[in-house]
Amino acid sequence: MSTERDVLDAAARAREASHGLALATRARKDRALLAMADGLVAAHDDLLAANAEDVARAEAGGTPPNIVDRLRLTAERLAGMAQGLRDVAALPDPVGEVVRGSTLANGLELRQVRVPFGVVGMIYEARPNVTADAAGICLKSGNAVLLRGSSSARSSNAAIVGVLREAAVSAGLEADVVQLVPGDSHDSVKALMRARGLVDVLIPRGGAGLIRSVVEESTVPVIETGVGNCHVYVDRAADLDKALAIVLNAKTHRTSVCNAAESLLVHADVADAFLPRVVTALQDAGVTIHGDTAFTAYDGVEAASEEDYATEYLSLDISAAVVPDLDGAIRHIRRYSSQHSDAIVTEDQSAARHFTAAVDSAAVLVNASTRFTDGGEFGFGAEIGISTQKLHARGPMGLPEMTSTKYVVTGDGHVRP
Amino acid sequence: MSTERDVLDAAARAREASHGLALATRARKDRALLAMADGLVAAHDDLLAANAEDVARAEAGGTPPNIVDRLRLTAERLAGMAQGLRDVAALPDPVGEVVRGSTLANGLELRQVRVPFGVVGMIYEARPNVTADAAGICLKSGNAVLLRGSSSARSSNAAIVGVLREAAVSAGLEADVVQLVPGDSHDSVKALMRARGLVDVLIPRGGAGLIRSVVEESTVPVIETGVGNCHVYVDRAADLDKALAIVLNAKTHRTSVCNAAESLLVHADVADAFLPRVVTALQDAGVTIHGDTAFTAYDGVEAASEEDYATEYLSLDISAAVVPDLDGAIRHIRRYSSQHSDAIVTEDQSAARHFTAAVDSAAVLVNASTRFTDGGEFGFGAEIGISTQKLHARGPMGLPEMTSTKYVVTGDGHVRP
């Protein structure tokens, strides 16, 4: 009860602070962002000390080392957070951009203008660097932000947010443009999801379970991010050298990320030529293959279950199948893909054209690794997440995706006849 | 149970049909739209007969005459439906439009392309003409549509959809690109709201109660439309002749629509000059004024409750208040507006600039009637509704707003270093 009240109070303060932030000039917002970066650098020792508390607590609680690693702040990571804020300051301000405009036949001037959402809620796991990244992107796009990080990072997040709020005030903005959501039980997440009218959009970042629960329970509009069951399809007309390089890169370049490949499909006509090479190369890279009968003919390949094809492993595992033709690949992808990133490797223009038209994913790639689906790689300069939904934003979301629009209509006493 | 099964089956068929429709050329879609228009004209007698059944049932059930009128099809309304479909055929195809594109530093070619949502669910009340309008807009934007009209219009809707499906098939599209949702109990609406994964977006059109219930209960993403508690603010620097014309037009041009004005705010400095004129003019037009104490000083003005300021009357009623200054007007609008359309009347450039920046509504109008917030008036050619939410689309929604996008990334064996 009291958690719910606290969260709604915080949301109401965010709403109030959002009015001023929406009207803030780019110059003021950039001053705040640079002050935030300087503040993080200046508070280096305090932040590492706060983080050490979180790390000690996690280690004492038996948290697995890879999760503890994500939680840990280092001098390098802190410098990266500060640089991230400076990078966002250097990006153009999306607010005020005229998306379209015209003068109507009756002389009315119509302009569609980018405006902030208002209040954004971020729900995320572990990594404390997301706290600064998200706050920076929200601030630049004119949105007050409510940050609900992992309870395991509570000391780090509190220290970071303290620095960010002080910097906002130093630039003449209200402290409440950046707030940590009070409470670290699930009740505070629940209250955030029910704060319709006070919070304009919720963005969950984290595992599939977190995202699913927010999508299903929230009455606040949600932007779904990041689950990636990504496919690489090797066509009959593939250059098999390119195919091999792309499969390896997509699977092994970094396994814990949403744009890593989780499933390999191979056209039957090139199976004999490609399977021996790709099985060996993947196994040499430490990958466990979960394959259909064409693949299990090779040593060390495990038999894939239906479940495997639907799984986002986020590990050195890949499901694999031979498909009879291009349409078979498309059918497989339609059935199992999470519609994040799916790639075809082919030298056949007609196959590429059909695949890119028929596969309905946030990113469809031709002769390129799925790892390229990323705001940084796309040149957006900053990324709040990768949307896998179709409403509002799809694919990597940069600053413009963190805004809404409004129509400004200017007349001179115009009435409808 | 059986309704739910039927609805999910229909949604699955729509999903299946959506794949082919997404790939259909503009030429084929336009052929279907023109065949639909011709089909409605040819089926004139059958459609009026089906409609007569609905009207007779409504009248026998004691439905109020204004609702029966909305339900009634006439030769003129049928011709309007056919013309609407021809108009949509003449509009450019949003699918395939390249929204942005560039070649990245590494040579990857990036294109963000408009694609259909997939399957759209429409939930709407009474008017059978919405059936043809919505089907036409969805088809042109490449979306299969599930139409859940009012049960009071079931004979009309079934007859119209029969014609539309036949026309789709004659143009080489699958019949299931247009379907009436089976069942006319609330169960079928419920099943539609839970068909996440089969239905990509739900658009409720109708009264505030319908929209609220869909927004709250649906796990399918919703585009909220149409509730309009719209304000006209008469500034101290207003040209009072323009102000009078705009207030009258916004309130009385058509009262049952979402862009009609429901609340009048007047700057204290012009209250003595403007109130006598506007009270008389509104009352002469048959409007009941629910005002604060400044207004109740005039004969026939009723005292406004808190409730009045929050009400979308959709009738010849208007709430009214005198505000101390521009910021007072903005505060009032922030508190009560449904963020649909809010207008300022002023000759003061600085006041107009501040109002348009500070009022966060789908449309903010300067010296123009709120009645202009309309897809037709904005030159969109077709409108599926007016979004009052901030995600995805805001304000009148035309064909581009009925699409998502995807990124197509083309390389030549690119892998991430």
Interface residues (C-beta under 8 A of the other chain):
Chain A: H19 A22 L23 S102 L104 A105 L108 L110 Q112 V115 F117 G118 D200 V201 V215 E216 T219 P221 I223 D239 D241 K242 A245 I246 L248 N249 A250 H253 R334 A352 T356 A357 A358 D360 S361 A362 A363 V364 L365 V366 N367 A368 S369 R371 F372 T373 E377 F378 G379 Q389 K390 L391 H392 R394 G395 P396 S404 T405 K406 Y407 V408 V409 T410 G411 D412 G413 H414 V415 R416
Chain B: H19 A22 L23 S102 L104 A105 L108 L110 Q112 V115 F117 G118 D200 V201 V215 E216 T219 P221 I223 D239 D241 K242 A245 I246 L248 N249 A250 H253 R334 A352 T356 A357 A358 D360 S361 A362 A363 V364 L365 V366 N367 A368 S369 R371 F372 T373 E377 F378 G379 Q389 K390 L391 H392 R394 G395 P396 S404 T405 K406 Y407 V408 V409 T410 G411 D412 G413 H414 V415 R416
